[in-house]
């Protein structure tokens, strides 16, 4: 075989500049065939998408860190410090007092809440789950509660969906109370629905309430919610139910437990039906005594296992007769067959509890 035959298919050596050769490899060049041009275009497109994605990821991470820093700073500035030595402020306001409503509110609130109300006159309380922290010692649930009072839930219950306490845009939104019954010096609703976002991996707002899905042992570790309206101090609520509920009748063949409408117990929304549904839907049972004269809160987040469902934690304000040790001992894991799940849940998961982690 001749030397000519052995070298006939060899490509001539390219002695051009290294960077020019690299450029020719990546960018369509004169003499490239159609296949080579297509390969280079696909490759370049992939590089552009990768670079843009890196930029977006960096932006998301920076925004996430900014959100967390904002929350921590706000908590440091406003978190209540209860001091029983401080005199209780008078709750009497002259009916002919013509001062602005925010100024009147500031006069009658508890001492701990003065700076909170000054920051935002829509502030009506503070909610916290004690002794439940991340690795840095920050409480997962430790937030002011806002309330934009309105007869129209589409206005009042959406105002703080994407706003922080300073009324600036904020992806995690605020923790806010149902708008229909004002929390004021005259009292509060029999059951206050308190809303918060499930922010998945970001973990802000009410996201970590999803951890109550993991089992009764977690509930036994964290049975208490501290919720104080700005007119009271040192109030504790004990959890009486953790459950999945549907927001629309179509999700459960016309059946619905509309817990958020049980604001004031009356003939249409009776206490008996409220407590019966809480116990029927709850994933856990207990021996907690509840009656119509007690105050209740229901904390709501989205439940992402099935689109459109909600995860609810309902709790009762504790009184002198409640023995926390006995309550904790009474908590039991309910068998799946003893729990009521909406039909749209059963269609996906059957009549069984599910927990995929708080970030799901």
Secondary structure, DSSP 8 states (H G I E B T S, - for coil): --HHHHHTT------S-HHHHHHHHHS--TT--HHHHHHHHHHHHHHHHHHHHHHHHHHHHHHHHHHHHHHHHHHHHH-----TTS--------TT--S-HHHHHHHHS-GGGHHHHHH-TTEEEEEE-TT-B-TTS-BSSEEEEE----S-HHHHTTTTTTB-TTS-B-TT--EEE-SSS--BTTB--SEEEEE--B-GGG--BTGGGGGGGS-HHHHHHS-EEEEEETT--S-EEEEEEEEEEESSGGGGTT----GGG-SS--SSS-HHHHHHHHHHH-SEE------TTS-EEEEEEEETTSTTEEEEEEEEE--TT--HHHHHHH-EE--GGGS---HHHHHHH-S------TT-
